[in-house]
Every structure is written in C-alpha cells, then in structure tokens.
Amino acid sequence: MEHHSNEPQVVVIPPDKEKIAHLWKVAGIMLVVTIFEFIVAFSMHSGVMKTSIFVGMTIIKAFYIVGEFMHLRHEVKALIWSIMVPIIFIVWMLIALVYEGTKMADINFLSF
C-alpha cells in the first residue's frame, strides 16, 4: 500500500544577491534622507523654509517607497505621471497654504 502525500512541495530558490543589494541601497538612501530631516528638525527654526524642506524630503522618500517597494518604478510612464502630477499639485497647495497661513498670523485681528 503506497502512501501519496497531498502536501505541496517546497522549492527553495537561491537568493538574488543583486536585488538584495539594490534594496539595501534604497534603504540607505532613505536613511540618509531621514537623518537629514532630523538635522533640519533640530537645527532650524520654524518657518516656510523648514516646511518646504520637509515636504521635499517627504516627496523623495515617497518616490522610493512607491517606486521600489510598491514596484511602480518600472511601470508604464503614464501610470507614473498619473501619480506624480496630483502629488505635485498637492505639494504646491500645501506650500501655498503654509505661506498664506503665516501671512494671516501676522495680521492683528483686534485692530479692525
């Protein structure tokens, strides 16, 4: 009497060292950007410049996350642009709102 197992066979694929090295490179770039963000956070006073640097660094990190870890970097250009164009407008809107908000803070509302 033969015993046939219905368990799936496990095949071990050797690791792709090139892909692993590329992921470490992307993680290193994101680490450098994060360290730069911490330096800016603790060395600059609040203001439009500090906020602009944070927004820029966030876009760089988002590009690497979306491109590498969500595998969209090698997709069709139209897909990439359909994601990046709205992000550019949202960043422009955030910068405009921060700028206008700092100007509104300068107005003395009690003088009216």
Protein Blocks (a to p, Z undefined) as FASTA:
>chain_A
ZZddfbdcdddddddfklmmmmmmmmmmmmmmmmmmmmmmmmpccdfklmmmmmmmmmmm
mmmmmmmmnopmmmcfklmmmmmmmmmmmmmmmmmmmmmmmmmmmpcfklZZ
